[in-house]
Amino acid sequence: MVASWHDLTLYKFKKAEEKNKTDLLLQKEEYSYIQRDEFTSEIFKIEIQHMPRFGFSELRKKLLHLELHPIKIKGFPHNGYAFVTFRNEEDRESAISKLHGFQWKGHRLIAKKSRPSADPLVLKRKTAPDSDQNAKKQKLNDEANDLNENLTPDERLKNAVMPLHNFPYSEQLNTKSSNMKSVLTKLTWEVHNNCYELRDWLKECKSKNSGCICEILPIMPSPVLTGYRNKSEFTIGMNLEGTERVVGFRFGSYREGSSAVGDPSNCSILPDAMTKVAKVFQEFVHQSQYPVYDAQTHEGYWRQLTVRTTTLGDIMAIPEFCSQQLSLADIEEVKNSLKTFFSEGPGKECGVTCLYFNCLNNKHASSGRSNEYEFLMGEEWITESLLDLKFQISPDAFFQVNNMATALLYKQIAEWCCLEADNVVLDICCGTGTIGITLAKHVKKVIGVEMSARAVEDAKRNAVLNGVENIEFHCAKAEDVTEQIKVWTRCGKAVAIVDPPRPGLRGKVMYAIRRCRQISRVIYVSCNPTAAIQNFMDLIRPVSRRMKGEAFYPVKAIPVDLFPHTKHCELVLLFERRKTKSDADDTD
């Protein structure tokens, strides 16, 4: 049927009207950030609808497989939609053309442009409980708001930084144990719903383990409850009244509409040496001619102070500064003033042994991402002692924040590895090599894989520092060295230790582990086990055309509390290879 002239005119009118409404909306204050002369991927955003059930890593993998270049991905898997941003209009148009009508798991996707998100801070300031709808939302938060209003700023900050600090430690452990059991219960249901062949085995497991897929051991408590954090990133901002510059923590996230910063001195999880550096540096910021950075307007200069400490007494300080339009000479003057402050001025009393400077340009300032650390004075790294070994830590190196609890964690990993002299340990996401180096004396060889070149250099240096020779480190993404994994582990029975970032690992890594028949055990250390469920499933699911290599089954799990007074908890799982009569599906 051919559309009439009237229908076409009406369609064009409606499209124009819709565009006008959008243009008017984006002129509001909460969208003013997109008009600034700085990059934001929000202006190149799409919405994908009618999606099947998916995981974050699964969606990202699919987008990359389609040769798309996403910047940010925000998924709502239970509601069947997601938002994705891109670097430019060309990438956005390419994504829409490839995704619209694309068939994924039996679902025909709908892809369309999406307007930018409103600035949450501006939106909250503008939103008052005048309308019925806002009044209802306000009512839902009344209890929390009333509690906060009746608290001192100090108590409010402690609630934000240490939300469990008012609970006895035994209750904190019970809560975390319950949360970890919920994760394993979810994994149990995932296996039940997606692995029909395993239902008899699963039924037997549940009968043995109180309805869970594996045994859950009692939570391992932290041996220290106060002063345990060896790294903190302090925000440099304004106090609640907006009258004074503060180096501390935010009372809430920017997304929650909060940018005020409070004094961290009474946050008991921080060592005194760390809070002293923050307090003294606050004096420097007070006297500085450069104002603090404003997350809403992206104006200002002083943004963050990172402080790292060790049990050996070393202290690293890394001020973060937004260059804005300053000249190189101006920035050089800032660096000189920092060196003078910490070597001769009031900052000398802090005992900073290692000073770096992180200068962000306008592009990096809004995202807070920059690895350009410039060494200013002192030693180039700080040194920590762990399990009678020494580890040198550079500015961006990952090192667990609770040293004493980490020692217990690593001992547990060693016990579950059941290591023998002819074993090979494959340390995936090895960071600065701490796990592999602590295990090296028990095995034939350790192989570490890490994508950060600087971390690999740290790992190599730490191996030399401790006289460990039966270890090698490779700078690569784990999924890019799948063939090498089989070669590396060919010289002996292997144990894989996986300690990934919060989002978990990509499927290719799990496939590589499955296909390597020498790997008999996998120890998975997760700081975000909910996000790692897909990885667990990749180890458990039966052999298929896509998933070669016999499956691993979870044997036991143990929560480890590295973060007292907070809601975070590590979960360690032991997987063992299923014993079969044939390895026909394995690949050499």
N, C-alpha and C positions, 0 to 999 in steps of 0.2 A: 504494500500500500504506500503510495507516494504522499509525503506530508504536504499539507496545504500551506499556502503563503502565510495564512493566519497562524498556523501551528508553529512555523519556523520563527515568525516574528515574536510570538509569545515565549518561545524557548530562549531566544536571544535576550529578550527583556528580563526573564527570570535570572539568566546567567549574569547579566549586567547588574541586576539588583543584588544578587548574592555577592558579587565582587565588591560593590559599593559598601555593603554591610561589613565585609571583611576588612576593607580599607579603613573604615571608620573605627572598627574595633581595634585595629593595630595602632591607631593614633592615640589610644588611651595610655595613661602613664605606665601601667604595668607592662606595656609592650615597648616602652621607649628605648630599652636596651638594644633593640634590633636596628635602631636608627643611628647608633653610634658608629664612629669610624673604626670599627674593630670587628674581627671575624667572630661569628657565632653560627654553628651548624643548624641552629633552630630554624633559620630562614630557608633551609633546604631539607625539610622534613616530609616524610610520607607516613600514611597509615595503611597497614595491611590488615584486611578483615577476612572473615570466613576461614580462619586457620585451624588446622588439626591440633591436637595436643602436642606440645613441643617443649623442649628445654632450651635454655639460653644458648648453650654451646651448640646445640643441634641447629638452632635458627641461624646463628652466626656462620656455622659451617655451610649451611645451605646457601646463604647470601654470597659467601666467598666462592662457592662452587659455581654460582651463576656469574662469576667475574664482576661482582658489584663491590663497592668500596665504602662500607658503612663507617660512620664516625661513632655514633652512639646508638645503642639498641635498648629499647625498653619494652619488654614483653609482658603480656597478660594471658598466659597460657590457658588458664581456666575459663577465660572469657572469649578466647579465640581471636585476639587481635594484638597488634604490636605497633610501636612507633619506631621509625628508623630515620636518622639524620645523615646527611652527606656533606661533602666539602664544597660542592658547587651545583649549579642548576643542571649542568650536563649529566653529572652522576645521578642526580635525582630523576631526571627524565628517563635515563637509561634503566634505572631501577623500576620505575612504573611500567615501562614498556615490556620488561622481562617478567615482572611479577604479576601484572594484571592478567587474569585468566590462566595463570600457571597452575598445573595440577600437582598437588603435594599431598600424599597419603589419602588420595581419594577426594580431596577438597579442592575446589576451584577458587583460587585466591582473588581477592579484590584489592587493588592497590590504587591509592589516590593521594593527592597532595593534602598536607595537613598544616594548619596554621601553627605558629610558634607557641610554646608554653608561656604563660604569664609569669612575670617575675614574682616569685612567692613572697618576698619581703614586702614589695610594694602592694601586692594584693592583700596581704594580711593587714597592712596599715590602713588600707582603704575600706576593708570589710568591717562594718560595724553591725552589731546585732539588732538592726532596725527591722528588717523584714522577718516574716514568720519563719522562713527557711533558715536564715542566719541565726535567728533566736534559738531554733531547735538545735542547730550545730553547736551554738554556744552552750546550751544547757548540757549537752553531752560531755563537754569539757569542763563544766563548772567545778566539779570536785577537784580535779587536778589543778585548775587555775586558782581556786580558793586556797588550796594547800600551798601553792607557790607564792601567792600574795602574802600569806601569813608567815612565810619563811624569810630568814635573813638572806641577803645575796650569797653569803658563804654557804648556807645550807642548800640553796637552789643550785649552786654550781656543783656541789658534791653530788646532788641527785642526778645531775646531767652527766658527770664524769664517772661516778661510781654508783650506779642506780641501786645496787644491792647493799650498800654500806651500812644501812640501818638494820639489816637482818643478821642474826647469828650465823657464824660460818657454817655450822651444821645444816641450817636451813638453806643456805646458798648451795651447798653441795647436793642436797636433796632435789632442789629445783633443777639444777644442771643435769643431774642423773635422769630425772624425769624427761627433760627435753631431749637428751640423747636417746633414751628409750623410744621416744616418739618418732625420732628419725629412723630407727631400726624397724619400728612397727610399720612405718611408711614403706620402707624397703621391702619388708615382708609382703605387703599388699601388692607392690609393684611386680614382684616375682610371681605371686599368685595370679595376677591378672594378665601377665604377658608371657609367662613361661609355662604353658600347659604341661609340658613333658616333666616338669619338676614338681608337680603338685603332690605326688606321693612322698617324695623326699622332703618337701616343705612341711607336709603334715607331720612327719616324724620329727623334724626339727622343732616345730612349734610345741609338740607334746613334751619335748625335753627341756625347752627353754621358755616356759611360761608364755607361749603364744608368739615368741619371737624367732627370727630366722637363725640366730646364733646366741651363744652364751654372752651375757653382759656382765662383766666383772665390776665390782664396786669401784666407784670413782676414786681416782688417785688425787688426794688433796695437795695443795701447795704447801711446802714446808715453811713458807714465809708469807705473811698477809699484808705487811706494810713495807713501803719503800722498795718494792720489788721491781718497778719498771725501770729499765735501763735506757729507754728512749721515749721522748715526748716531743710532739710538734705543737708549740705554743703559738696561738694566734696573736697577732699584734693588732689591736683595735681600740675602740672606745668603751668606757664603762656604761652601765645601765642608763645613767643620766646624760651620756654623750658629752661629758665635760672634761674627761681625763683619759689620757692614753694609758693602755694597760697591756701587759704581756702575760697572757694566761690562756684560759679556755673559754669558748663560747658557752652561753647559757642554753643554747639550742642550735639546731642546724639552720642554715640559710633557707632551706626548703620549708622549715617550720615557721619562717618569718622572723628569725632572730639573728642579729649580728653583734649584739653586745657581748663584751668580754669581761670575765671576772678573774680575781686574784687566785692563783692555784696553790697558795702557800699551805692551806689546810687539807689538801687532797692527799690522804695518807698513803696512797699507792706510790707516790713519788718520793725518791730519796731527797734528803735535805740539800745535798750538793746540787741537785737539779733545780729545785725551787729557788735556791740562792742565785744561780745564774740568771734565771728568769727575772727575779726581783731586781738584781743589779742592772741588768740590761734595760729594764724599764726606765731606769734613771737616764740611760743614754738616749733612749727614744724620746723622753720628756724634753731633753735639751737639744734634740736634733731640729734643724731648720726644715726638715722634710716631714710632712704629715703622714699619718698611717694610711694604709691602703683601705679603700672603701669597696667592698664586694659588690655593692649595688651599682655605683657609678664607674667603677674600675679606675678611679682617680686615687692619687696618693702613692706612697713609696714603701714604707715598712710593712711587710706582709706576715712574716712568720719567723719564729726562732726554733730551730731544732736543737735539742740537747741530748747527747748520748753519754752515759757514764758506765764505768766498769767497777767490779769489786776490787780491782787493783789500784783504784784511785785516779784513773785517767778520765778526762772530761773533754768531750768534743762539742763545740758550739758552731752552729751554721745559721747566721742571719740571712733572711731572704728579702731581697730588695727589688722593687719594680723600677726599671730605669726610666719609664715614660719617655720624655723628650730630652733627658739630660745628655750633656756632652760626655765624651770619654774622660775628659779632664775632671768633670764634676764627680763622676763615678769613682775615679782614682782617688779623689779627695775623701770620699765616703769610706773607701777601703783603708786608707791611711788613718782616718779617725778611729776606725774599729781596732786596728792594730795598736794604736796608742792607748786606747781605752782599756784593752785587756792586758797589755804588757806593762803600762806605767800608771794608768789611771785607776778609778774605782773598781774596774773589772778585774784588776790583778788579784784581788782577795778571793775571787772565785776559784782560782787554780786551774783555769782552762789550759789544757796541755795541747790542744789541737783546734785551730781556728780556720774555718772555711767560709767562703762567701758565695751565695747563690744569687746571681743577678738575672732577673726575668725581664724579657722584653714584653711589649704589649700583647703579643700573640700568646705568650705563655702565662701571663699574669692571671687571666680569667680562668684558665684550666689548672694553674698551679703545677704544671708539668715542665720540668727542666732538669737535666742531669749535668748541667755545666757548673760543677763545683770548683771554685778557684781556691787553692790553698793559700792562706795568708801568713800563718805563723805556727810555731811549735813543731810537734811531730806530725807526720803525714797520716797517721792512723792511731787509733787507741787499741790497747791490748787487753783481752779478757782471758780469764782462766776458767776452764770447764773440764771436769773429769781428769784433772792433772795434766791437761794439755793447754797450750797457749794459742789464742786466735787473734790475729790483727784484723781490725774492723775499719773499713773505709766509709766515707760519708753515706753512700747509698746502699751499702751492703745489708743484706737481711741477716738478722741475728735475733733469736727468740728473746722476748722482752723480760722474761722471768728466768734468771740464770739458774737458781737453785731447783726450780720445778723442771727446767729443761734437762738437768742432769738425771732426774728420775725418769723423765720421758725417754731419754736415750738409753738408759739401762733397760727399760721395758722393751724397747725396740730390739736391743741386742739379745735379750732373753727369747723373744718370739722368733728371731731369725734362726735359732738353733744352729749356729754357725760351726763349721768344721774347717780344718786346716786347708782343705782343697777347694773350698767354696769361692765363688765370685759374687761380690755384692755390686748390684747395679743401682746407683743412687741417682734417681731421676728428679730434676729440679733441685740440684745439690746446693745451690747458693754458694756460700763461701766454704763449703766442704766439711762443715762441722760433723754431720752424721757419719759420712764415709771415713773421715780421719779417726773418729773415735772407735770405729769398728775394724780398721785396717789390721791391727795386730792379731786379730782372730782368724783372718782368712788369707787365701792365696793372693787375691787381687781385688781392688775396688775401682770401679769405673764411674765417674761422675759426669752427668750431662746437665748443662745450664746454658740458657740463651743470653744471659748478661755477660758481656766480655769482661767488664770490670770485676764481676763476682768470680769469674773463672780465674782471673789474675790473682785475686785474693786467695782463692782456694789453693792455687799452686804455691803461693808464698807461704800459706799456713802449713801445707804439707812439708815443705822444706824446713820451716821453723821447728816442726815437731819431729824431724828426722824420719818421716814416713816415705818410703820409697816404692811400696807396692800399690801405688795409686796413680791414676791418670784422670785428667779432666778434659772434657770436650765442650767447646762453645758452639752450641747448636740448639735449635728447637728439637724437643724430644721426638716429634712426629717426623722430622727430617732425617733421622738417623736410624730408621726402622731396620734397614738391612745390616747396618753396622752392629746393632744390638745382638743379632744372632751370631755375628763373628766374634764380638767381644766376649760373649758368654760361652763360647764353644769349648774353652779350655777347662771347664768344670761346672759342677752343679751350681745353679745361680739362685740368688734371692734378690728380688727387686724391692727397693724402698722408694715410695712415692710420697713426696711432701710438697704438694703444689700450692700455687696462690689460691685465694678464696674462690674464684670461679671453677676450680678444678682443671682437668686436662681435656684436651681434644680427643675425639674418638680414635684417631689414628694411633695415638700412643698406647691406648688400651688394646687395640688390634695387634700392635707389635708385640706387646707383652704376651698376649694369647698365643701368637704364632711361634714364639720362641720356646721350644720344648724344654730347654735347659732350666728355665725358671720354674721352680717348684713351689715357691712361696712369694706372696706379695704382702708387704706391710704398707698400708695406706694411712698416712697421717693427715687428717683433715681439720682445718680451722673453721670450715663452713660445711659440715656434713650434708646439710639439706641440698646445697648446690652440687655436691659430689655424688648424689644418688645415681645419676646417669652413668658415671664412671663405674660405680659398684655393679650396676646392671650389665655393663659391657664385660665385666669379668665373669659374671654369673651365668648369663644367658647361654643356652645350648649351642652346639656347633651348627653352623648354617653355611650357605654359600658365601655370605658376607663375612661371617664371623668364624674364621678358621682357628684351629687349635682348641684343645680340650679346655673346658671351663674351669674356673676357680670357684670354690665355695667358701663363704665366710665361716670361720671356725669360732672366733670369739672377738669381742670388742671391749675396749676399756676407755671411759672418759678420763681425761687428764686436765685438771684445773690449773692452767697457767695464768689465769686472770682473775684473782680474787676480787670481790666487791663489784664486778661487772657481770654482764650476762653472757660473755663469751666463754667457750670451752672447746678444747681439742677432743677429737675422737680418733682413736687408733683402732684399726681393724686388721685382723690377720686373715688372709685368704690362702687356701692351699689348693694345689692342682688336684682335680678329680682323677682318681686312679682308674685307668681303663685298660682293656685287654689289647687295644690297638691304638696306634698313633697315626692312623692312616690320614687323618685330616690335618695333622701337624705339618709344618713346613720347616725344612732344615735351614 
